[in-house]
């Protein structure tokens, strides 16, 4: 009965069915005058400037506005530029006003990292007719100084144990390998995300060997090319590895590697801007919603909420801008739990659906960069040791990136991004030096910290609508593998929004409902 009671929430709030905004007004496909949705650009106030000229009698002083003839010439030049690149060009007149939110938007995406941008991209790509949906992305950290995307090591793999995770990464690697088929922009240079094809090498102890064999069987069933290696085979292929304590290894034969996360982020942003997505540098501080009451089939009374308005506090301002909307995408990463709470998620009696929180929180992780002249070299895969320590090659100069996730007892304070260098000395270096003897002489050159959007329930993503806040959708909680799955997750969320169901990859196990039902997604390969 509980399952049936939760199902109605999946069909509400679907843009493809013409969901309206506040007071019943639909914004889909609407064209307004100033700041309209399609084909209506009004120049920002800053565009109307007073021009200065150098003149012997008016040295540096204002002598008036640009002459009428010059104005006409300037306007003509601008028109030519617009005509040469629109509607899909790289140059976007809206860029000058990206810090100002509109009064209305069909979809407000909270979070402008790769997950949020991917959702925006697929909404615009899959929309019918073209230009029907107005999308606003709100990002408070416009420099991305704390963004998980920019601080990631950029790996992508298919070596998961859950079929849905494997499928997500298989599509995402196809997206990345053919990036310019998806993200090319007219008159802009091709995008190069510095993709380095190299397999992941996972090492298992005697205790974990059976689980690894089972995982590889699932991976092969889903189309991933992964081979199992004995310690002897491992030594023959990678002679720099000490195989002591290794009972089995799995190695990705294709479609794995690493790439530049910052390049992907900028490429997505460039593309969605060319598609008409609006950006706002600000922080979501409040949701205005209406509510109604209903009963589940089991007789439990629940409150349904619908968000009508998002309040966005502007950067360097005490004021907020209200934005009427039809739907909200919570892609706020490590801060998505706070955004969900603002919308009323979890505000109910414990043990009830109404009181079930989004279990996503900040977790700090360290990444270290070291130099080792006698290191493994250019053929180094992305190595995941049985201890949890990992490393990969960085560039061509005998530099390596790596780290290790702490235990629950060792979790650092997430209140800042300061690096604990003792953690490397005590927890990362010993297992790495034991596995790769050459690392005994490594020298740490740099280090940084970043955030995981850590799902404390089962460390897997949360994708799809909330059953009670009927027009809030989630794309968060990936606990370290969100970057590599972003292209596929964005497509899945867009399908749910536009069609009311997942079409290409069924991500039903990742719905919010599982937190209430207690159904964990059992992924064994969380790094």
Rosetta blueprint (number, residue, H / E / L):
1 X L
2 X H
3 X H
4 X H
5 X H
6 X H
7 X H
8 X H
9 X H
10 X H
11 X L
12 X L
13 X L
14 X L
15 X H
16 X H
17 X H
18 X L
19 X L
20 X L
21 X L
22 X H
23 X H
24 X H
25 X L
26 X L
27 X L
28 X L
29 X L
30 X L
31 X L
32 X L
33 X L
34 X L
35 X L
36 X L
37 X L
38 X L
39 X L
40 X L
41 X L
42 X L
43 X L
44 X L
45 X H
46 X H
47 X H
48 X L
49 X L
50 X L
51 X L
52 X E
53 X E
54 X E
55 X E
56 X L
57 X L
58 X E
59 X E
60 X E
61 X E
62 X E
63 X L
64 X L
65 X L
66 X L
67 X L
68 X H
69 X H
70 X H
71 X H
72 X H
73 X H
74 X H
75 X H
76 X H
77 X H
78 X H
79 X H
80 X H
81 X H
82 X H
83 X H
84 X H
85 X H
86 X L
87 X L
88 X L
89 X E
90 X L
91 X L
92 X L
93 X H
94 X H
95 X H
96 X H
97 X H
98 X L
99 X L
100 X L
101 X L
102 X L
103 X L
104 X E
105 X E
106 X E
107 X E
108 X E
109 X E
110 X E
111 X L
112 X L
113 X L
114 X H
115 X H
116 X H
117 X H
118 X H
119 X H
120 X H
121 X H
122 X H
123 X H
124 X H
125 X H
126 X H
127 X L
128 X L
129 X L
130 X L
131 X L
132 X L
133 X L
134 X L
135 X E
136 X E
137 X E
138 X E
139 X E
140 X L
141 X L
142 X L
143 X L
144 X L
145 X L
146 X L
147 X L
148 X L
149 X L
150 X L
151 X L
152 X L
153 X L
154 X L
155 X E
156 X E
157 X L
158 X L
159 X L
160 X L
161 X L
162 X L
163 X H
164 X H
165 X H
166 X H
167 X H
168 X H
169 X H
170 X H
171 X H
172 X H
173 X H
174 X H
175 X H
176 X H
177 X H
178 X L
179 X H
180 X H
181 X H
182 X H
183 X H
184 X L
185 X L
186 X E
187 X L
188 X L
189 X L
190 X L
191 X L
192 X L
193 X L
194 X L
195 X L
196 X E
197 X E
198 X L
199 X L
200 X E
201 X E
202 X E
203 X E
204 X E
205 X L
206 X L
207 X L
208 X L
209 X H
210 X H
211 X H
212 X H
213 X H
214 X H
215 X H
216 X H
217 X H
218 X H
219 X H
220 X H
221 X H
222 X L
223 X L
224 X L
225 X L
226 X E
227 X E
228 X E
229 X E
230 X L
231 X H
232 X H
233 X H
234 X H
235 X H
236 X H
237 X H
238 X L
239 X L
240 X L
241 X L
242 X L
243 X L
244 X L
245 X L
246 X L
247 X L
248 X E
249 X E
250 X E
251 X E
252 X E
253 X L
254 X L
255 X L
256 X L
257 X E
258 X E
259 X L
260 X L
261 X H
262 X H
263 X H
264 X H
265 X H
266 X H
267 X H
268 X H
269 X H
270 X H
271 X H
272 X H
273 X H
274 X H
275 X L
276 X L
277 X L
278 X E
279 X E
280 X E
281 X E
282 X E
283 X E
284 X E
285 X E
286 X E
287 X E
288 X E
289 X E
290 X E
291 X E
292 X E
293 X E
294 X E
295 X E
296 X L
297 X L
298 X L
299 X L
300 X L
301 X E
302 X E
303 X E
304 X E
305 X E
306 X E
307 X E
308 X E
309 X E
310 X E
311 X E
312 X E
313 X E
314 X E
315 X L
316 X L
317 X L
318 X L
319 X L
320 X E
321 X E
322 X E
323 X E
324 X E
325 X E
326 X E
327 X E
328 X E
329 X E
330 X E
331 X L
332 X L
333 X H
334 X H
335 X H
336 X H
337 X H
338 X H
339 X H
340 X H
341 X H
342 X H
343 X L
344 X L
345 X L
346 X L
347 X L
348 X L
349 X L
350 X L
351 X L
352 X L
353 X L
354 X L
355 X L
356 X L
357 X L
358 X L
359 X L
360 X E
361 X E
362 X E
363 X E
364 X E
365 X E
366 X E
367 X E
368 X E
369 X E
370 X E
371 X E
372 X L
373 X L
374 X L
375 X L
376 X L
377 X L
378 X L
379 X L
380 X L
381 X L
382 X E
383 X E
384 X E
385 X L
386 X L
387 X L
388 X L
389 X L
390 X E
391 X E
392 X E
393 X E
394 X E
395 X L
396 X L
397 X L
398 X L
399 X E
400 X E
401 X E
402 X E
403 X E
404 X L
405 X L
406 X L
407 X L
408 X H
409 X H
410 X H
411 X L
412 X L
413 X L
414 X L
415 X L
416 X L
417 X L
418 X L
419 X L
420 X L
421 X H
422 X H
423 X H
424 X H
425 X H
426 X H
427 X H
428 X H
429 X H
430 X H
431 X H
432 X H
433 X H
434 X H
435 X H
436 X L
437 X H
438 X H
439 X H
440 X H
441 X H
442 X L
443 X E
444 X E
445 X E
446 X E
447 X E
448 X E
449 X E
450 X E
451 X E
452 X E
453 X E
454 X E
455 X E
456 X L
457 X L
458 X L
459 X L
460 X L
461 X L
462 X E
463 X E
464 X E
465 X E
466 X L
467 X L
468 X L
469 X E
470 X L
471 X L
472 X E
473 X E
474 X E
475 X E
476 X E
477 X L
478 X L
479 X L
480 X L
481 X L
482 X H
483 X H
484 X H
485 X H
486 X H
487 X H
488 X H
489 X H
490 X H
491 X H
492 X H
493 X H
494 X H
495 X H
496 X H
497 X H
498 X H
499 X H
500 X L
501 X L
502 X L
503 X L
504 X L
505 X L
506 X L
507 X L
508 X H
509 X H
510 X H
511 X L
512 X L
513 X H
514 X H
515 X H
516 X H
517 X H
518 X L
519 X L
520 X L
521 X L
522 X L
523 X L
524 X L
525 X L
526 X L
527 X L
